C-alpha cells in the first residue's frame, strides 16, 4: 500500500526540518534508515548507525562498549545514555520479516532492544512499517501509535506517480490523458507498488510492445506480480485459512460469520472457521467491521488471491463459486415478494457466480427469471450487460430460450432495435420447436412491439394480435393487457386514431375489472397517444398528466417519459411553449432513469423543437445532437431527422436562415409520421417562413 514510500517521504521531510502536524518543530539530531530488504535490521546495524551520527568521543566510547562484549541490555543502555536526550528517529522498514504471524519478534536482540526502549524516555523514536502488526503487551500500547494504510493513492497522486515512472516518455504514458492513467490506477486499486510493477511490465516486454490496456488485462495473473505483491504470509497460511481467503476473494463483498460458515463448511467441512478468522485478522489479511459484523479482504488482496486460485486450482475455484451461488439462491425472495431492485440482489449475485463457475446454462435460467423485471424497473444497461456475458456460451435449448427472449426485451429498451428483432425471431422459432407457449407469446409480442418502435406499424399489427390471442389461451391476463396496449399504440402510429382509442377503452374496461393500477396506467397511456394522433390537444394534455400519475402510483417507470412527452407535444401544438419545455424536460429526466435510448432520443428531439420555438438556438442544437446520438444507439429511423434539426439550429445561431430552411426540409423528410415525435408539417411550415424571410 506504499508504506515504504510514505515512510521514506516522512524521513525526507524530517531531514529538511519539517515535522508534519507540529507547529513547534523539535530538532532532529539523527536519522537512521534500516530495512530487511536492503542491509537488514539487526541490533548491530542499529547500534553503529546511531553511533556514527554522534560526536567522535561518544562514537569511540560506543565502539569500545560493543567490543567489550557486554550483555545485550547493557550495550543498549550505553547507547541510550550516549544519545543523552538527542532526538533520533530510526526507520525500520518491512519489519514483518522479523515477526511471526502472531506479531512476536523473532530476532532476540531486537526483542531486547524494544523491551529496553519502552522502559526509558531517553531512547530513539521508531518509525516501523509492517504488514503484520507488532504485538505489544497491553501496558505498552500507550507508547505506540498505529496508522493503518488501507486505501491506495488518490487520483492526483496516482497520475503523478505514473508520469514520474515514465519521465522520458519511452513507454508511451506521456501520450495518455489523465483520465486514462487514472483508469489504470483504479484497476489496481491505487496500490503504489502495483503501479510500479505495471510500468515495469511495460518496460520489460520489448518483444510484444504491449499497451497499458493490454498489460492490465492479465495483470494480477502475472507470476512476478503475485510474487511481488503477495507477501510470504500468504505462503505460510494453513489450508483452512487459505480456504477462507479464497471464499472471501470469490465473494467480492463483506460477509457475515454465518455466511462464511455456510459456504466454507460446504467447501471444506474440516475448516475451523473461528480459528482461521482469528489468524487472518492477526496478520491483517482480513479486516473486520464491528458495526456490521462482517469480514472482508482488501480489493488488491482479493484480486491476487482469486488469480492465484484460478491459476493453481481451477476446479477448486469452480466449486467455491458454485457454493456461493447456492447460498444466494437459498436467500432469494420469491417473485411475488419483489418490490424493488434490491429484492433481486441475491439472484443477480447468484447469476454472476454461476457465470464465474462456467455454469452458463444455469446462469441463463436465473437471468431468464429476472431480466425483464430489471428492464421494467429501469436497469436496462445492467440487464444487457448480463446477457452479453453469456451470449454464445449457452448450450442447452431451454436455457438458450430463457436467455434469448428476455435479451430481446432488453434490446427493445436499450437498442439497437434490429438486434431485438433478430433475438425475438430466434426466440419465437425455438419456443415453437420446444412447445413453450409462454415463451412463444413473449417472443411474438416482442416482434410486434419492435416493429412498432421501428416505425413499421403495418408489420406490427399481426404479431401483436397473435400475441394477445396466445396470452388469452395461456390464461395470462397481464400479457393480454400488454399486447392490447401495444396494439393500440401501433394503430395510433398507423394514423388509425379512432381504432386506437377504441382499444384504449377496452384497456380501461379491463383496468376497472381487475383493479390493477398498472393496467389503469396503460389504459391512460394508450388513450393519450390516440388523442395525440387525432390532434385533440387539450384532451391529450389532461390524459398525459393522468397517465404519468397513474404509472407513478403503480410504481412503474414503464412509460412515464412517453406520457409526459405526448403532453409536451400537445402543449407545443397549442402554442404554450414554456409549459412544453418544462414538461419535456421532466420527460427527458424520466427517460434517462429508464436507461432507454429511444425514449431519451424522442424526448430530446421534441425538447430541441421547444427550444427552437423560444429562439434558444444553441440549446436547441445541443439537444438535437444528443437526440441523434441516442436514436442512433436505439436504431431508430428518426436519428437523421434530429441531426438535420441540429444543423438548422446551428445555422440560425449563425444568422443563416436559408441554410436553416434547407436543413429543416431535410429533417421533415426523415420523419416517419410517428405521433410521438414533432410533426413534419411544423418543420416545413417553419422552413417556408424562413425561405420567405430570406427573399
N, C-alpha and C positions, 0 to 999 in steps of 0.2 A: 504493500500500500504506500510505499515511498517513505518508510520510517527512516531509512539511512539517509535519504536525500534531505529530509526535513531536519534531521539531527545535524547534518553537515552544514546546512544553511544557518542553523542556530549558532553553531560553533564559529562560523564565519562572522556573524553579527557580533558575537561576544569579542572576537578578535579585533573588531573595529570599534569597540567601546559602546556597543548598543546592547541594551538589555530589554527585550520585549516586555511590555506591560509595566515597566517601572519608571516612575518619574525621578526618583533618586537612584542613580545608577552606581552600583558598587564597583570597586576597582578589581578587575580580574588579574591575578598575578601570573597565572599559568593555565594553559590549555593542553590537555593530553588526549590524543586520539588512539583508541585501541579497537581492533575488530578481529573477530575469529576468522574472517575471510581473507585477511591480509597477513599481518605479522603475528596474529594470535592475541589472546587475552590470558595473561598469567600474572602472578604476583610479581615475579622478577621484572617483567616488562613494565608494569605499572610503577613499580618502585623506582627503577632507574630513569624512566621518562620524566617522573616528577623531580627526581634529584637533579637532572640536567638543567632544569629551569630555575634552580636555586642558586644563590651566591656560591662562589668557589669553595669557601671554607665549609659551608654546610654540605655541599655535594661531596667533598672529600671525606667528611665525617660519615655520611651515609654509606659511602663505598667501603669504609673500614668496618662499619657495623655489619654490612652484608657478608664481608669476607670472614668475620669472626664466627659465622655460622650459628648465630643466636636462635632461640626458638622463634617460630613464625610470629607469634603475638608480640614479642619484644621488638623484632625488626619493624613491624607495623607501627608500634608506639613511637619508636625513634623517628620514623618518617613523619608522623603527625606532629611530634614535638618540633621537628625542623621546619614544618610549614608555619608554625607559630602564628596561627590566625590568618595567614595569607589565603586569599580565595583562589583555590584551584578547582577547575572543572574537568572531570575525567569522562570522556565518552567511551562507553562500552557497547559497540555495535554488534548486532546479530548475537546477542547474549544467549539466545535459545540453544545455541550449540553447546553450552555448558550446563544445560538444565535437563532434568528428567521430564517426562510427561506431566508429573505432578508439580513441577516448578522447583524442585530441590536442586541445589548447586552440586555438580559432580566433581568440580575441582576443589580439593580440600583446602588449599592455601587461599583461594579466592573466598571460600566459605568463611574462613577465619577472618579475612580482611573485612568482609561485610559485618561480621559479628562485632569486631572492634570499632568499625565505623559508627555503628548505632549506639556505642557506649561513650562517645566523645563528641564535643562540639568543635573540636579543632581539626577535624579531618576534611578532606576534599568533598566537593559536591559531585554526585554521579548523575550522568545522563545515560540511561540504558535503553536500547531498542531491543525488543524481543517479540517473537511471535507467541511465546508461551510466557504467561505472567510469572514473575518471580514470587515464589511463595514466602510470605513473611509471617512471623508469629503475630497474633492479634495486637500485642502491646507495641509492636514496631511499625504498624501500618500508618500511624500518625506522622511518621517521619518520611513518608513517601507519597508522592502524587502520581497517580496513574492516568495517562491520557490514551484513550483507545482511538486508533485510526481505522474507521470502517468505511469511509467514503473516499472515492477516487478524487482526482483533481477536478476543479471546477472548469467550466467551459474555456475561459480565457487562459488559464494556466496550462490546460491540456494542449490547446492550439499552439501556445508559445513554446512548450516543450518539443512538440513535433517539428516546429520550424527550426528550433535550435539543433535538433538532431540531423538536420539536412541543410546546414548553413550554406554549403556551396551549390545546392540545388541539383546535385548529381543524381538524386533518387527521384526527382520529379515532384517532391512535396511542395516546392515553391510555386508550382503551377496550379496547385489545388486551392480552392476557396476555403475560407474559414469554416463554412458550413460542411464541406466535405471532410475536413480534418476533424471537426467536432463529431461528425457521424462515426468516424473511425474510432475516436476516443470512447464514445458511448458503447460501441461494440465490445470493448474490453473493459467497460465499467470505469474508465478513467484511471486505472491502476498504472502508476508511473513505470514500474518495471515491465509491465506488459506492453506499454507504448514503446519502450526502448527495444524490446525483443521484436516488436512488429517492424520497426525501422531496420533492425538488424537483419531480419528475414529478407527485406527488400534488397539490402546491400549485399547479402551473401549469394543470392541467386543470380549469378552473372550469365547463366546459360539461357534461362527462360525469360529473364527480364520481366517478372510479373508486375502488375499494377497493385496499388494498395488494396483495391477492392478484391483482387484475386487472392492476395495474402490473407485477407480477413475471412475468406470462405472456409478455410480449414485451419484457422489459427490455433485454436485450442487443441487440435488433434496432432499438431506437430510435436514430435518427441522432445526436441530441445526446449520447447515452450513449457511442456509439462515438467521437465527436469528442472528448469529454472524457477518456475513459479510454485510448484508443489514441493513443499519442504520435506525433509526426511521424516517429519512426524506422520506424514501420510503412510510412509512405508513401515513405520513402527506400529501402526494400528493393528489390533487383533481382528479376527474375522468378524466378530459381532459388531464392533464399532464401524468397520468398513461397510457392512451391510446397511447400517443406519445412515451413514453418509450417502450411500448410493440411493437409498429410498428418498432422502431429502433432496438430493440432486435431481431425481426424476420428478418429484412433486412440483418443484419450482415455485413453491409458495409456503409460507409458515404453516406448521402443522401442530395440532394438539398432541398431547401424550396418548390420548385414546386413539386418534387416527394412526399414529405411528405404531401403536401396539397392534392394531388390527392388521395393518399392511405387513409389518416386519414379521409377525408371527406366521403369516402365510408364506412369506418368502423363505424364512429360516426359523422354525419353531424353537431351536436351541438358543437363540439370542436372548441374553438378559438385557432388556431394553434400559432398565434403570441404571445398571452398571455402565452400559455403553454410553448413555447420555451424560452420565457423571464424568466419565473420562474425556469425552469430546468437549464438554463445557470447560473442563480444566485446561485443556490445551488450546482453547479458543477456536476450535474448528467449527463449533456450533455455538450460536448465540441464542439466548432465551429472552423472551418478552414477558416479564412477570405480570403485566397488566392483562394481556390476552392469554397468558399461559400457553404460549406457542414456542416452537423451536424452528430455527431456520439456518441456512447456510448463506454466506456472502455470495452474491451472484458470480463472482470470478471463481470462487471455490466450487460452486455448483457446476459451472461450465467445465472446469478441469476434471472434476470427479465423473461427470457424465461422459465426457470424451474418453476418459480412461476406461470406463465401464464398457462403452461401445466398442473400443478397440480390443480389449482383452477378454471380454465376456459378452458377446452379442446375445447369446441365449439367455444369460442372466439379466441383461437389460430388458429383453422382451418379457421375461417372467415378472420383473418388477413393474413394468408398465401395465401388464395385464391385471396384476393385483390392485394397482392404484385405480385402474378403470373400474374394476369390480366394486371397489369402495365407493366411488362416486355413483355408480349405478344403484347401490343399496341406499344411498341418501337422497336420491332424486324424488321430487314431488310428482304425484300423478297429474296427468294433463288437466283434469277438471279443477285442480287447485292452482293452475298457473294464472298469475295476475300481472306480474312484471317480468322484465328480462332477468332479474335476479333469480327468479324461480327456476330458470333454465340453467343456471350456472353449473350445477353438478353434471348435467347431461352434456353441456359444452365441454367440460373438462374430461368427461368420460370419452367423448369423441376424440379429443386431441391425444389422449394417452393410448387409445386404440390405434390411432394413426402411427404414433411413435413405436408401437409394438409391431407394426406391419400388418395389423388385422384390418385391412381396408374394407372387406365385406361387412364385418361387424360395425365398423365406423360408419359406413354408408347407411345401415339400418337405423343407427342412432340419429344421424343427421336428417334422415327422412322424417323422423318424428318432430324435429324442432325447427327445421329450416323455414317453412312457410310462416310459422308463428313469429320467428325472428324478423322476417321481412315485414309482417303485419305490424310489428311493434317498432319498425324504423331501423333495425340493424341490418340493412341490406348489404353493406360492404362486408360486414363480418360473415354473413351467410355465404356471400360469393367467395370469400377467401377460403372458407371451409370446403366448399365444393371443388375449388381449384386444387386443393391439397390431394384429393382422392380421384379426380378425373383421370381416366385411362388406367387406374390401378384396381378398379373393382371388377371382379371376375364372375361372381355368381349372378345369374339373371335377375333374381328377385332383389338382390342388393343393388344391382345396377338400376333397376326400375325405381327403387326407393331414392336413388341419387338423381336420376335424370329429370323427373317431373318437378320436384322442388327446385332443382337447379334452374330449370326453365322459368319458374315463377320468380326466382331471384334475378335472373337476367331480364325478365319483363319489367322489373322495377329499376334495376341498375344499368340495363343496356349491355351490349348492343342488342337491339330488337331482332336482328337477323339470327343471332346466336340463340335467342329464346325460341324463335320459330323452329330452328333445327332440333333443339332439345325436345320440344313438345312433339315434333313429328316422330323422333326416335322413341319417345316415351309412349306415344299412342300405339305405335307398331308393336312394341314389346308388351304393353299391357294387354293388347288384343291377343297376342300369341300365348300369353300366360293365363288368360282368362281372368284378369283382375278388373272388375267393373268400376271399382272406386278410383283406381289409378287412371283408368281409361277416361272416366268423366273429367278428372282433373286435367289430364293432358289435352283433351278435346276443348275444354273450356279455355285452357291456356292458348291454344291455337287461335280461337276466335278472338280472345282479348288482345293477342299480339297483332293480329290483322287490324283490329280496331285502332290500336295505338300507332300503327304504321300508316294510318290514313287510307286503309283499303277496306272500307265498310262492306263493299259488295262481296268480299271473300269472308267476312266475319259472321254474317247472319246465319249461314248454315251450321257451322260448328257450334255457335252459341246456342242455337235452337236445339241441336242434338245434345249438347251438354246439359241443358235444362231437363230434357227428357230422361237422360241417364240418371241424373240426380233424383228425379221423381221415382224412377224404377228402383233406385237404391234406397229409397226412403230417407234421402239426405236433404232435408228442408233447407239447411243453411246454404248448401251449394246450389240448390234450385233458385234460391233468392239471389245469390251472387250472379248466376247466369242470366237471370231476368234483368238485373241491374245493367250488366254489360250489353245485353241485347237492346235495352232502352237507349243506352249511350250510343251504340252503333247506329240505331235508327236516327238519332239526332245528327250524327256525323254524315248520314246519307241525306240530310235535309228533309227527313220524314218526321217533322216535329210532332204532328198530331198523333202518329202511331207511337212515337217515343213517349209522349205524355200519357197515352193510354197504358203503356207498360209501367210507367211510373205509378199510375193509380192502382194497378194490380199489386205493386210492391207495397203501397200504403195500406191496402187491404190486408196483405199478409202480415204487415207490422202490427196492425190492430189485432189480428187473430193470434199472433204469437206473443205479443207484448215485449218483443226483443228490441232493445234500444239500438243495436247496430242495424237491424232491418229498417227501423224508422229513419235512421241517418241515411241509409242507402236510398230509401224512397225519396227523401228530400233532395238528395244529390241528383237522382235521375230526373226529378221534376225541374230542378234548377237548370240543367243542361238543355232539356227540351224547351223550356221557356226562353232560354238564350237563343236557341235555334230559331224559334218563332218570332224573335225580336220583341218580345213582351218585357221591355227593360225594367219597368218599375217592379213587376212581379218577380223578375229574376233577382233584383237587389234584395227583396224580402226573403225569397226562397233560399238564396245563397247563404244569408246570415243564419237562417234556421238550420240549414244543412251542416254548417260549420259547428254550430252549437250542439246539434244532435250527435255529431261524431265525437265531440269532446265529452259529452255526457256518457257516451258508450265507451269512453277511454280508448278510442281508436284514432290513429293518425292516418288511416287508410286514404281519405280523400279530402281532408280539411283544406289542403292547399288548392285543390281543384274547385272546391265550392267557393272559396274566397276569390279565386281567380275569375270565376264566372261573374261574381258580384262586381269585381273591378271592371270587367269589360262592359257590363251594363251601365255602370256609372260613367265610363268614358263615352258611351253612346248617348247618354243624357247630358253630356257636356259638363259633368261635375268632376272636373279633372283633379282637383286637390284631394277630394274624397277618394277618387280612384287610385291615386298614388299611394295614399295611406293604406288602403285595403290590399293593394297589390304588394306592398312592402311586407305586410303581415303574411300574405300568401307565400311570398318568397322564403320567409323565415320558416314557415311550416314545411315547405318543400325541402329545404336544407335539412331539417330534422328527419324527414323521411328517407334521406340519402337516395333520392330518386332523381337522376339527372334529367329525365324527360319533364317531370313536373317542374323542376327548377328552371329548365330552359324555357318552358312555356310561360311561366310567371315572369321571368326576366325579359322575354320578348315583349310582353304586354306592358310591363313596367317601363321599358325603354320608350314605348309609344306614349305613355302617360307623361314621361319627362319631356318628350318631343313637344307634346301639346302645350307644355308650360314654357317652352323655349330654353330648356336646360340641355343644351346640345352635348356638352362633354359628358354629363351623366347619362344621357340617352345612348351615346356611342359606347361608353364603357359597359352599360347594361346589355346592349345588343351584342357586343363582342363576347361577353360571358355567356349569353344565351346561345350563341352559335357554337361555342365550345361544348356546353352541356348537351345540346341537342345532337351534336356530332357523336359524343360519347354514347348517347342513347340510340343512335342510329335513326333518328327522327328526320323526316323529309324537310322539316321547316328550318333546318340549320342554315341553309344558304340564304333563306329569306332574312334571317336575323343578321347574317353577315352583310347583306346589302343595306339593311336598315342602319347598321353601324356606319357604313360608308356614307350614307345620306346624312347622318348626324354630323360626321366629321366635316363633310362638305359645307353644311350650314354654319358650323363653327368658323369656317374659313370665308364665310360670306360668298359661297359659290352655289346659288340656287339652281342653276341649270344642271350642275353635276348632281346635286341632291335630288332633283326631279328624276333624272335618269336612274339613279340608284333605287329610288322608291318604286319606280316602274318595274325594275328587276325584282325587287322584294315581293311586290304584288303578284308577279308571275310565278314565284316559287311557292306561294301559299296554296294549300290544298282545299281550302274551304272548311277546315276544321273549326267548329263553333267555339272551341276553347282558345283560339288564337285570334288576334285582331283581324278585322275584315280587310280583304284585299281592296275592296271598294274605297275604304278610308284612305289607303295609301295612294290609290290612283287619283282620288279627288285632290289630295294634297299636292301630288305631282303636277296636276293640271294647273292648280293655283300658282305653284312656283314657276311653271312654264309661262303662264300668262304675265306674272310679275316681271319675268326676265325679258319679256318682249314689250 
